[in-house]
Every structure is written in C-alpha cells, then in structure tokens.
C-alpha cells in the first residue's frame, strides 16, 4: 500500500527536522516548504494528505496561506494543522474559523498529542515498535533524509515552467481578491439592513405604545355597570390583560428612553464641539484685530477686522495655529474596522467655518492607522487586549483586517462625511484625504512584549492630522 504524503511549511530548519523525526513513525512521504509562497507553488502540482503549517514566516504568514488553500476547490478538503509557537484559546478559535483542523504547539508537542491528531485524519503508526524504531534510528537517519523531498530544490527544478500553472496561480489570487471584496460588500449590506430593521422596530414600538395608550384611555372611560353575576369574572379577564399591557408599555418606554438618551448625548457632544471651534475662531479674530497689518485696506474700509466674520486669507501663522489646535485632539479611538466619527465631525465643522469665512487654499488630511493588539470575544468582535496581557495572548489588528483595507475604509468614510461640506462662492477650499501607517516604531514583535506598551504606541499612531495651506496671491 502506497504511503500517504505530508507537507511541512516552516521557515525554521530545526522545527522541520523535529517534526519530520516524529512523523517517521507513520507511513508518510514528507515534503517541506520554507514559506507560504513555496507551499502554494507546491500545491499547484500536488495535493498532499495533510499539511503542517507554521504561523509566523517571512513573507506570507500561515493564516494568509491557509485562507488561500481553503478557498481553492482542489485543496479545500486537505486537512491543515497549525504547527506553531502561538497558543491560547483565542488563537485556536481564529485558526479553526479560517479552516484549520487543529493547532499543535511547537514547544509542548509530544508523541501522544501527535497521535491524536493523526488518528483524527485516519493516519496510524506503522507496525514497527518504538524500541525497534529507536534501534534503527541512527542507521536510517541518512536514508530518511534522502527520502524526504525538498520542494524548493528537486521537485521544482525537475519541472519546466508550466504556463497553465502560472495562470492557475493568478486565477487563485483573483478569486481570493474577489472573495475579500464580496465579504466587504456583505458586511456593508448587513450593516445597512440592521439599521433599517432597528428603524422599523422603533416605528412599530411607537405605534404599539400609542395603541396601548388609546386602549387604556378607552378602558378608563365610563361604561355600563356589569351584571352582578358577571362582575367578578370580568375583573379576572381584565387582570391578565392589564398586566400584559403594563409590561409592554414599560418595555416600550425603556426603549424610547434609551434612544432619547443617545440623541441627547450626541447633541451635547455637537454643542461642545461647536463651542470649542467658536472659541478657536474667536481667538483668531482677536489676533487679527490686534495685528492690523494682516488686513487689507479694502477690508478695513468695509469694517472687517473689528468684528466677525473675518476673511482668513492673509496670515499663515494663525492658519497654522488652527491646524495645530485641531491636531492636538485628533486622536482616533480604536473601532472595529471603522473610523472614530467624533474627530471627523470636528474636522467637518472646522472646515465649514473657515470655508464660510472665505478661506482660499488646500486642506490636506492624513489619517494614520495604528496596528493594535486585540482579542476576539465570544461574539467574534475584536477588542483591545487587556493591559496586563502580552503580545503572545493577542492578535494584531493587521492580521484580522489588513491595514491597506482599513486605510481605504477610513479614507472612504472621511470623504463621505466631507462631501456635503458647504462652500461659499468666494471660497476655493480644496480637500485632499490620504491614509498611511503610523510613523512611531513598535517594539520587537516577541510574545513577552506587554500589550499595554504595544497599544500605547498603536494609539499614538492612530490619529488624524490636518495641514492648511493658503493659496499664494
């Protein structure tokens, strides 16, 4: 009976050797790849019976390679076991959600753990006993090493480049990209649908509350006295209905009170933002009034410069001060795959005010994105890792969402908010929105790094900055 075939994907030769040594007890032919890209080239020609995949590798990491393998029909059914130093229930749940059969730790793996995993995929130990295996281990070491085929040398070198294979690889990448866009579209569709459902629920609750109130008012209205023999039974029937209507009324009132509180909080926040921007513009106006040389003669003759509104087209200093003041509060709080709306709304209000006062120039907005250490809760939502935790207990947000996609999403949402900005005729305000990774460097990515230290740098990198550049006259 022909041996089955296993593929080990790991950039560490030590880890490769250790796992190959443990797999010698099983009837397996073993191939190795030192990167995720090499593994995909191997799978374009071969379909193994099991794949042992490392997580952290140069270039493509294990999760990315796992997603590609599971998205291709020819390899989707191949069992993939994550052979990695990563650990924890969060990591195991994430790996299984992406399609991994199990997670085996490099640090604690033993023959018993490996046998359980192999039995799950119906691969059992050979007939040789452990004692016999230990006696011939040294004699067969060289033969076993010759038996193992390194796909990065022999297998690839024996085959001439196949155009069909290259086209297949390109199609695989296109399909993966299409799946990512489809998932993103589904997320937006589900979000909009949930919003519509909530709005409909609010409307239904409001209608039910009105009906209940009308029914209670009708019940209070004078009615004919019941006959003596039916009075007691009528009271019993009305008791159950009164309790039900009372509970429904309380629930509806609680829902309405919750929405009223949310609306009140948003109004208070908007009022505070307007007051802050009003103070900033008032300070700028006071500065202009104290520096008459910044105001043109025509503006002085028109009375501008002694009272608002002011035309902010002359002084680069106070324009710079406006941008600096905004940037001091431009920190973006961590949100799951969406931008923090508060700084964006403050930015909209500031740009609206300076445009209304005739500013002519360019507003360059740069959105810096931080790479946070997060954990996944029971609902599958990402949240900041506990400060007392370490980097080994969490995942980076770039591994879940990909920073490029987050940058595109932040840019799109900011443009959507600023697209309805009102500009007067005498204003030529131009808006440019960019996104980039945060400039501050992170510590070395090792499991013992504190989650608090890592997320402090990530928060400094997660912000929005504004640069105002007036046009030269």
Wavefront OBJ file of the C-alpha trace (Angstrom):
o trace
v 0.000 0.000 0.000
v 1.460 3.344 -1.056
v 2.423 5.787 1.654
v 0.423 8.935 2.170
v 2.115 12.321 1.755
v 2.561 15.165 4.243
v 3.708 18.735 3.610
v 5.559 20.725 6.313
v 5.522 24.526 5.811
v 8.036 26.201 8.145
v 10.982 28.569 7.662
v 12.863 27.011 10.613
v 15.039 24.015 9.684
v 15.155 22.999 13.357
v 11.363 22.865 13.586
v 11.226 20.991 10.273
v 13.692 18.361 11.495
v 11.928 17.867 14.826
v 8.535 17.311 13.219
v 9.955 15.037 10.492
v 11.610 12.932 13.170
v 8.292 12.488 14.985
v 6.451 11.682 11.742
v 8.866 8.843 10.894
v 6.647 6.551 12.957
v 3.896 6.954 10.358
v 3.681 5.646 6.766
v 4.278 9.059 5.239
v 6.365 10.581 2.481
v 7.310 14.062 3.673
v 7.816 17.220 1.619
v 8.904 20.577 3.066
v 8.464 24.238 2.103
v 10.181 27.172 3.785
v 7.478 29.798 3.064
v 3.799 30.222 2.292
v 4.613 31.157 -1.310
v 6.630 27.960 -1.777
v 3.738 25.938 -0.342
v 1.317 27.430 -2.905
v 3.726 26.599 -5.739
v 3.866 23.030 -4.423
v 0.064 22.771 -4.242
v -0.224 23.864 -7.870
v 1.241 20.432 -8.787
v 0.484 18.186 -5.778
v -2.315 17.505 -3.300
v -0.908 16.063 -0.025
v -2.923 14.158 2.559
v -2.069 16.564 5.406
v -0.353 19.949 5.776
v 1.527 21.155 8.882
v 1.568 24.989 8.669
v 3.691 27.424 10.712
v 2.134 30.806 11.535
v 4.973 33.348 11.616
v 7.080 33.203 8.443
v 8.834 35.745 6.285
v 6.573 36.993 3.526
v 3.144 35.369 3.566
v 2.138 34.204 7.053
v 0.347 30.957 7.902
v -3.157 32.418 8.172
v -2.916 34.042 4.753
v -1.690 30.792 3.184
v -4.468 28.901 4.995
v -7.121 31.239 3.561
v -5.828 30.694 0.011
v -5.664 26.908 0.434
v -9.230 26.700 1.761
v -10.589 28.988 -0.987
v -9.337 26.716 -3.818
v -11.625 23.754 -4.646
v -8.719 21.363 -5.317
v -7.107 21.911 -1.897
v -10.066 22.968 0.275
v -10.524 19.446 1.692
v -6.860 18.910 2.637
v -6.589 18.903 6.470
v -4.336 21.753 7.668
v -2.770 21.609 11.150
v -1.175 24.798 12.503
v 2.286 23.767 13.816
v 3.278 26.970 15.604
v 4.548 28.608 18.767
v 1.320 30.622 19.021
v -1.057 29.469 21.769
v -4.224 30.351 23.618
v -7.942 29.785 23.131
v -8.307 32.970 21.066
v -5.660 31.876 18.579
v -7.101 28.351 18.341
v -10.592 29.728 17.676
v -9.265 32.069 14.998
v -7.328 29.235 13.298
v -10.333 26.918 13.259
v -12.569 29.695 11.953
v -10.224 30.036 8.974
v -10.381 26.297 8.284
v -7.559 24.710 10.307
v -8.289 21.226 11.669
v -6.277 21.721 14.867
v -3.376 23.654 16.452
v -0.220 21.842 17.640
v 2.317 23.690 19.796
v 5.977 23.534 18.771
v 7.048 23.930 22.388
v 4.953 21.184 24.023
v 4.237 18.675 21.245
v 4.811 15.017 22.109
v 4.096 11.647 20.538
v 0.713 11.337 22.286
v -0.537 14.705 21.054
v 0.628 13.956 17.534
v -1.006 10.514 17.517
v -4.388 12.036 18.440
v -4.145 14.492 15.568
v -3.059 11.813 13.086
v -5.811 9.425 14.163
v -8.352 12.199 13.526
v -7.317 12.156 9.855
v -7.083 8.315 9.766
v -3.304 8.058 9.612
v -1.953 5.475 12.076
v 1.525 4.392 13.214
v 3.352 1.685 11.289
v 3.865 -1.855 12.571
v 7.388 -1.179 13.919
v 7.564 -0.901 17.690
v 9.052 2.094 19.432
v 12.026 0.002 20.641
v 12.806 -1.218 17.146
v 12.468 2.327 15.828
v 14.946 3.631 18.392
v 17.480 0.885 17.483
v 17.482 1.656 13.776
v 17.025 5.429 14.127
v 20.685 6.303 13.751
v 21.156 3.870 10.838
v 18.115 5.189 8.943
v 18.692 8.887 9.618
v 20.611 9.462 6.401
v 18.203 7.313 4.365
v 15.211 9.143 5.789
v 16.807 12.484 4.990
v 17.330 11.323 1.406
v 13.757 10.095 1.253
v 12.336 13.493 2.216
v 11.963 15.683 -0.824
v 12.545 19.405 -0.534
v 10.162 21.026 -2.963
v 12.300 24.140 -3.107
v 15.079 22.190 -4.935
v 14.385 18.812 -6.551
v 10.685 18.901 -7.310
v 10.644 22.393 -8.727
v 13.906 22.007 -10.630
v 12.799 18.798 -12.386
v 9.833 20.535 -13.936
v 9.918 23.137 -16.633
v 7.787 26.238 -16.049
v 4.197 25.484 -16.960
v 2.189 28.466 -18.317
v -1.044 26.762 -17.281
v 0.218 26.549 -13.706
v 1.132 30.238 -13.650
v -2.302 31.088 -14.978
v -3.854 28.869 -12.301
v -1.928 30.710 -9.589
v -3.044 34.072 -10.953
v -6.645 32.883 -11.080
v -6.324 31.733 -7.477
v -5.188 35.186 -6.348
v -8.003 36.833 -8.349
v -10.550 34.551 -6.747
v -9.244 35.368 -3.288
v -9.410 39.101 -4.031
v -12.958 38.668 -5.308
v -13.921 36.808 -2.119
v -12.481 39.608 0.028
v -14.484 42.246 -1.852
v -17.600 40.081 -1.612
v -17.179 39.753 2.160
v -16.768 43.517 2.445
v -19.910 44.127 0.371
v -21.828 41.631 2.523
v -20.676 43.419 5.668
v -21.972 46.747 4.368
v -25.250 45.173 3.257
v -25.791 43.530 6.645
v -24.989 46.788 8.453
v -27.499 48.760 6.389
v -30.089 46.033 6.853
v -29.646 46.052 10.642
v -30.073 49.843 10.662
v -33.305 49.531 8.672
v -34.566 46.805 10.982
v -33.871 48.959 14.040
v -35.691 51.892 12.482
v -38.655 49.663 11.690
v -38.633 48.299 15.248
v -38.699 51.814 16.652
v -41.659 52.676 14.436
v -43.557 49.529 15.441
v -42.882 50.127 19.138
v -44.128 53.697 18.819
v -47.320 52.540 17.121
v -47.891 49.804 19.695
v -47.345 52.280 22.518
v -49.932 54.636 21.025
v -52.410 51.777 20.660
v -51.869 50.733 24.277
v -52.366 54.287 25.500
v -55.605 54.610 23.498
v -56.846 51.288 24.883
v -56.094 52.346 28.443
v -57.893 55.658 27.907
v -60.891 53.814 26.489
v -60.872 51.437 29.467
v -60.973 54.393 31.881
v -63.975 55.940 30.091
v -67.400 55.399 31.786
v -69.055 52.157 30.788
v -72.223 50.384 31.753
v -72.030 48.546 35.059
v -71.812 44.787 34.583
v -74.489 42.495 35.906
v -73.784 41.248 39.451
v -73.288 37.661 38.363
v -70.657 38.593 35.690
v -68.748 41.336 37.555
v -66.264 39.012 39.222
v -65.439 37.085 36.015
v -64.971 40.342 34.074
v -62.430 41.532 36.657
v -60.444 38.307 36.297
v -60.344 38.623 32.499
v -59.182 42.233 32.667
v -56.446 41.455 35.223
v -54.329 39.391 32.798
v -54.746 41.942 30.018
v -53.782 44.825 32.319
v -50.574 43.072 33.409
v -49.628 42.309 29.794
v -50.281 45.842 28.575
v -48.403 47.291 31.536
v -45.295 45.175 30.813
v -45.383 46.048 27.109
v -45.762 49.736 27.987
v -42.773 49.619 30.325
v -40.609 47.885 27.714
v -41.584 50.379 25.041
v -40.903 53.317 27.362
v -37.472 51.915 28.221
v -36.582 51.579 24.525
v -37.747 55.122 23.788
v -35.869 56.460 26.833
v -32.679 54.740 25.626
v -32.878 56.350 22.199
v -33.674 59.741 23.759
v -30.589 59.473 25.974
v -28.420 58.594 22.962
v -29.775 61.537 20.966
v -29.250 63.864 23.941
v -25.637 62.741 24.313
v -24.950 63.306 20.609
v -26.494 66.786 20.794
v -24.369 67.637 23.842
v -21.230 66.434 22.068
v -22.074 68.514 18.977
v -22.705 71.550 21.177
v -19.334 71.109 22.894
v -17.553 70.785 19.539
v -19.233 73.950 18.254
v -18.269 75.832 21.416
v -14.629 74.733 21.091
v -14.431 75.750 17.442
v -16.201 79.020 18.238
v -13.546 79.800 20.867
v -10.780 78.963 18.382
v -12.225 81.284 15.744
v -12.788 83.978 18.353
v -9.119 83.757 19.352
v -8.114 84.031 15.692
v -10.393 87.052 15.256
v -8.878 88.735 18.313
v -5.384 88.145 16.939
v -6.289 89.670 13.578
v -7.792 92.712 15.285
v -4.526 93.178 17.202
v -2.459 92.952 14.007
v -3.948 95.487 11.553
v -1.182 94.848 9.022
v -2.748 91.457 8.292
v -5.935 93.113 6.983
v -6.143 94.690 3.543
v -7.250 98.378 3.184
v -10.429 97.300 1.439
v -11.319 95.083 4.387
v -10.610 97.942 6.829
v -12.846 100.312 4.848
v -15.612 97.691 4.931
v -15.290 97.407 8.698
v -13.893 93.860 8.607
v -11.229 93.244 11.229
v -13.128 94.840 14.091
v -15.871 92.263 14.251
v -16.538 88.769 12.833
v -16.873 87.325 10.273
v -13.204 87.615 9.207
v -11.545 86.689 5.920
v -8.724 84.281 6.784
v -6.549 84.532 3.702
v -3.543 86.553 4.859
v -1.735 85.206 7.918
v -0.014 81.849 7.613
v 0.628 81.889 11.364
v -2.933 81.726 12.595
v -3.864 79.280 9.821
v -1.092 77.049 11.142
v -2.390 77.598 14.688
v -5.866 76.447 13.630
v -4.488 73.198 12.203
v -2.233 72.705 15.242
v -5.149 73.180 17.632
v -7.207 70.570 15.788
v -4.321 68.094 15.655
v -3.946 68.178 19.443
v -7.348 66.468 19.712
v -7.114 64.406 16.515
v -6.630 61.048 18.236
v -8.806 58.275 16.777
v -10.199 55.788 19.293
v -9.955 52.106 18.313
v -13.069 50.942 16.467
v -13.625 47.567 14.823
v -12.965 48.149 11.121
v -14.466 51.679 11.101
v -13.167 55.177 11.853
v -13.958 57.054 15.071
v -16.623 59.593 13.934
v -16.015 62.283 16.579
v -12.733 63.755 15.204
v -14.147 63.577 11.662
v -17.211 65.590 12.712
v -14.971 68.163 14.416
v -12.937 68.368 11.210
v -16.120 68.904 9.184
v -17.193 71.732 11.496
v -13.769 73.431 11.340
v -13.544 73.239 7.536
v -17.108 74.522 7.239
v -16.304 77.566 9.363
v -13.085 78.523 7.573
v -14.731 77.967 4.177
v -17.651 80.176 5.228
v -15.143 82.907 6.065
v -13.624 82.854 2.585
v -10.506 80.717 3.073
v -8.717 80.027 -0.195
v -6.275 77.146 -0.175
v -5.837 73.424 0.401
v -6.755 71.290 3.401
v -4.563 68.165 3.426
v -5.940 65.473 5.738
v -3.755 62.497 6.665
v -5.288 59.541 8.513
v -2.677 57.491 10.365
v -3.675 53.913 11.227
v -2.348 52.061 14.277
v -1.726 48.314 14.487
v -3.447 47.313 17.758
v -3.016 44.221 19.929
v -6.586 42.852 20.126
v -8.503 39.808 21.340
v -11.684 38.237 19.987
v -14.691 37.995 22.324
v -17.419 35.340 22.309
v -19.392 37.269 19.689
v -16.426 37.331 17.295
v -15.804 41.062 17.846
v -12.299 42.475 18.179
v -11.487 44.487 21.293
v -8.307 45.884 22.808
v -6.298 43.275 24.699
v -6.122 43.563 28.478
v -3.240 45.849 29.568
v -1.779 43.178 31.836
v -1.593 40.716 28.921
v 1.267 40.117 26.491
v 1.676 40.075 22.736
v 1.570 36.286 22.800
v -2.000 36.354 24.171
v -3.482 38.505 21.410
v -3.551 39.110 17.668
v -2.630 42.237 15.716
v -5.446 44.090 14.002
v -3.456 43.991 10.751
v -3.751 40.171 10.798
v -7.543 40.377 11.023
v -8.444 43.334 8.795
v -5.245 44.125 6.783
v -4.014 47.713 7.179
v -4.457 48.513 3.476
v -8.156 47.717 3.664
v -8.556 49.727 6.883
v -6.838 52.709 5.226
v -9.187 52.505 2.242
v -12.213 52.266 4.531
v -11.104 55.234 6.675
v -10.467 57.326 3.551
v -13.860 56.425 2.082
v -15.748 57.253 5.298
v -13.933 60.584 5.727
v -14.643 61.594 2.134
v -18.300 60.673 2.655
v -18.549 62.970 5.700
v -16.742 65.871 3.998
v -18.582 65.515 0.664
v -21.535 67.597 1.897
v -19.312 70.464 3.083
v -20.917 73.803 2.205
v -18.589 76.294 0.496
v -19.452 79.930 -0.295
v -18.786 81.430 -3.703
v -15.690 83.331 -2.561
v -14.021 80.203 -1.086
v -11.750 77.877 -3.060
v -11.157 75.313 -0.325
v -9.730 72.087 -1.762
v -9.699 68.901 0.321
v -7.162 66.070 -0.055
v -7.552 62.930 2.076
v -4.677 60.435 2.465
v -4.073 57.418 4.705
v -0.806 55.908 5.968
v 0.633 53.723 8.697
v 1.535 55.463 11.938
v 5.121 56.765 11.970
v 6.081 55.660 15.501
v 8.051 52.398 15.659
v 6.710 49.390 17.573
v 8.779 47.195 19.900
v 10.274 43.958 18.649
v 7.440 41.523 17.994
v 8.072 38.853 20.604
v 5.476 37.095 22.803
v 6.716 38.671 26.045
v 6.099 42.287 24.989
v 3.463 43.978 27.168
v 0.095 44.582 25.492
v -0.075 47.934 27.318
v 3.248 49.137 25.826
v 2.317 47.940 22.324
v -1.148 49.552 22.330
v 0.233 52.824 23.719
v 2.334 53.178 20.561
v -0.567 51.961 18.398
v -2.825 54.643 19.890
v -0.222 57.349 19.184
v -0.145 56.089 15.597
v -3.962 56.092 15.286
v -4.867 59.721 14.619
v -5.961 62.270 12.034
v -3.854 65.313 11.118
v -4.764 68.485 9.216
v -2.497 70.823 7.249
v -3.951 74.108 5.908
v -2.048 75.698 3.003
v -3.351 79.101 1.825
v -3.082 79.989 -1.861
v -0.339 82.417 -2.800
v -1.650 85.740 -4.076
l 1 2 3 4 5 6 7 8 9 10 11 12 13 14 15 16 17 18 19 20 21 22 23 24 25 26 27 28 29 30 31 32 33 34 35 36 37 38 39 40 41 42 43 44 45 46 47 48 49 50 51 52 53 54 55 56 57 58 59 60 61 62 63 64 65 66 67 68 69 70 71 72 73 74 75 76 77 78 79 80 81 82 83 84 85 86 87 88 89 90 91 92 93 94 95 96 97 98 99 100 101 102 103 104 105 106 107 108 109 110 111 112 113 114 115 116 117 118 119 120 121 122 123 124 125 126 127 128 129 130 131 132 133 134 135 136 137 138 139 140 141 142 143 144 145 146 147 148 149 150 151 152 153 154 155 156 157 158 159 160 161 162 163 164 165 166 167 168 169 170 171 172 173 174 175 176 177 178 179 180 181 182 183 184 185 186 187 188 189 190 191 192 193 194 195 196 197 198 199 200 201 202 203 204 205 206 207 208 209 210 211 212 213 214 215 216 217 218 219 220 221 222 223 224 225 226 227 228 229 230 231 232 233 234 235 236 237 238 239 240 241 242 243 244 245 246 247 248 249 250 251 252 253 254 255 256 257 258 259 260 261 262 263 264 265 266 267 268 269 270 271 272 273 274 275 276 277 278 279 280 281 282 283 284 285 286 287 288 289 290 291 292 293 294 295 296 297 298 299 300 301 302 303 304 305 306 307 308 309 310 311 312 313 314 315 316 317 318 319 320 321 322 323 324 325 326 327 328 329 330 331 332 333 334 335 336 337 338 339 340 341 342 343 344 345 346 347 348 349 350 351 352 353 354 355 356 357 358 359 360 361 362 363 364 365 366 367 368 369 370 371 372 373 374 375 376 377 378 379 380 381 382 383 384 385 386 387 388 389 390 391 392 393 394 395 396 397 398 399 400 401 402 403 404 405 406 407 408 409 410 411 412 413 414 415 416 417 418 419 420 421 422 423 424 425 426 427 428 429 430 431 432 433 434 435 436 437 438 439 440 441 442 443 444 445 446 447 448 449 450 451 452 453 454 455 456 457 458 459 460 461 462 463 464 465 466 467 468 469 470 471 472 473
